[in-house]
Amino acid sequence: MMIITDLKKSGFPLSVILVLLISLVLSKDADAQHKNRDAVYLKSGSVIIGNVIQNDSLGVIKISNDCGIWLYNIQDVDSVGVISNAQTSVLKQSGYYNLSSIGLMFGEGANGYHPFASLTTVNGWQFGQRVFTGIGLGYEFYEWGVMPVFADIKYFFHQDVVTPFVSFKAGYSFPLSKSKNNSDFYTQYGQRYGGVLVNPEVGLLIPVGSSNAVLIGIGYQYQELSNNETQYNWYSYEKRVYTNYNRISLRLSFLIR
């Protein structure tokens, strides 16, 4: 208070004084938010946040936090690291999640190398900090539109400012139209069929807000589709034509927990 009084007597504007005080408080709060804390990553997928008070050759790790003091055998611990207070808000041990994605698939098709859209959504369950499993569906376009239905599993590595992950998706895509409309004089295209879908992927998770995140991923997508085709020439015959699509997928996803 004496400092404020002295500043006022010297003709220093009161508004500037208030701005300086607010800035000082906010800067201290920001420093507290970014202060690092210890993190014990268990092999079960759980993460214990606090202050490590023992980590020695006896094979025991002791960590203290607001819930008490915890003891773990070294064989149950994957690693010990540090994590900021801002990051601890996004750590969730288990529960429901939704992952909605928009993406582009790059590869050669009937119209050249034009990228095509991919829209998917996954609803699933989180097991610890690392394993996410779910069931998804969506819309994708190749030579015709399909609805993929698939199982999705993701594995996340250690929490950091950004968290790397690997992902694997497998399922079956169903055609959204029965037949082609571009038949010609010699060829008639008939029934369309779906096929197997496989999509391995790698990427990064970026925390957003208290528990949500944005994921950026790149991967390889394999899709099998087929359709009936009838030829009219010297003699007529019908065959089933299989097409294997190989695509590079680029996705932006939004994780809600």
WOSUL-V601671 format. One record per backbone hydrogen bond with DSSP energy under -0.5 kcal/mol. CO is the residue of the C=O (numbers start at 1). NH is the residue of the N-H. If there is no record, write none. Layout:
co->CO nh->NH
co->CO nh->NH
//
This chain:
co->1 nh->5
co->2 nh->6
co->3 nh->7
co->4 nh->8
co->5 nh->9
co->6 nh->10
co->7 nh->12
co->8 nh->11
co->13 nh->17
co->14 nh->18
co->15 nh->19
co->16 nh->20
co->17 nh->21
co->18 nh->22
co->19 nh->23
co->20 nh->24
co->21 nh->25
co->22 nh->26
co->23 nh->27
co->24 nh->28
co->25 nh->29
co->26 nh->30
co->27 nh->31
co->28 nh->32
co->29 nh->33
co->30 nh->34
co->32 nh->35
co->33 nh->86
co->35 nh->85
co->37 nh->83
co->38 nh->50
co->39 nh->41
co->39 nh->81
co->40 nh->42
co->40 nh->48
co->41 nh->78
co->41 nh->79
co->42 nh->45
co->45 nh->129
co->46 nh->42
co->47 nh->49
co->48 nh->40
co->50 nh->38
co->51 nh->64
co->54 nh->62
co->56 nh->59
co->59 nh->74
co->60 nh->56
co->61 nh->72
co->62 nh->53
co->62 nh->54
co->63 nh->70
co->64 nh->51
co->65 nh->68
co->68 nh->65
co->70 nh->63
co->72 nh->61
co->73 nh->76
co->74 nh->77
co->76 nh->43
co->79 nh->41
co->81 nh->39
co->83 nh->37
co->84 nh->87
co->84 nh->88
co->85 nh->89
co->87 nh->90
co->88 nh->91
co->90 nh->92
co->93 nh->128
co->95 nh->126
co->97 nh->124
co->98 nh->256
co->99 nh->122
co->100 nh->254
co->101 nh->120
co->102 nh->252
co->103 nh->118
co->104 nh->250
co->105 nh->116
co->106 nh->248
co->109 nh->112
co->112 nh->109
co->116 nh->105
co->117 nh->141
co->118 nh->103
co->119 nh->139
co->120 nh->101
co->121 nh->137
co->122 nh->99
co->123 nh->135
co->124 nh->97
co->125 nh->133
co->126 nh->95
co->126 nh->128
co->127 nh->130
co->127 nh->131
co->130 nh->132
co->130 nh->156
co->131 nh->127
co->132 nh->154
co->133 nh->125
co->134 nh->152
co->135 nh->123
co->136 nh->150
co->137 nh->121
co->139 nh->119
co->140 nh->146
co->144 nh->142
co->145 nh->176
co->146 nh->140
co->146 nh->148
co->147 nh->174
co->148 nh->138
co->149 nh->172
co->150 nh->136
co->151 nh->170
co->152 nh->134
co->153 nh->168
co->154 nh->132
co->155 nh->166
co->161 nh->207
co->162 nh->164
co->163 nh->205
co->164 nh->157
co->165 nh->203
co->166 nh->155
co->167 nh->201
co->168 nh->153
co->169 nh->199
co->170 nh->151
co->171 nh->197
co->172 nh->149
co->173 nh->195
co->174 nh->147
co->178 nh->192
co->186 nh->232
co->187 nh->184
co->188 nh->230
co->190 nh->180
co->191 nh->228
co->193 nh->226
co->195 nh->173
co->196 nh->224
co->197 nh->171
co->198 nh->222
co->199 nh->169
co->200 nh->220
co->201 nh->167
co->202 nh->218
co->203 nh->165
co->204 nh->216
co->205 nh->163
co->206 nh->214
co->208 nh->212
co->212 nh->208
co->213 nh->255
co->214 nh->206
co->215 nh->253
co->216 nh->204
co->217 nh->251
co->218 nh->202
co->219 nh->249
co->220 nh->200
co->221 nh->247
co->222 nh->198
co->223 nh->245
co->225 nh->243
co->226 nh->193
co->227 nh->241
co->228 nh->190
co->229 nh->239
co->230 nh->188
co->231 nh->233
co->231 nh->237
co->235 nh->233
co->237 nh->231
co->239 nh->229
co->239 nh->241
co->240 nh->242
co->241 nh->227
co->243 nh->225
co->243 nh->245
co->245 nh->223
co->245 nh->247
co->247 nh->221
co->247 nh->249
co->248 nh->106
co->249 nh->219
co->250 nh->104
co->251 nh->217
co->252 nh->102
co->253 nh->215
co->254 nh->100
co->254 nh->256
co->255 nh->213
co->256 nh->98
//
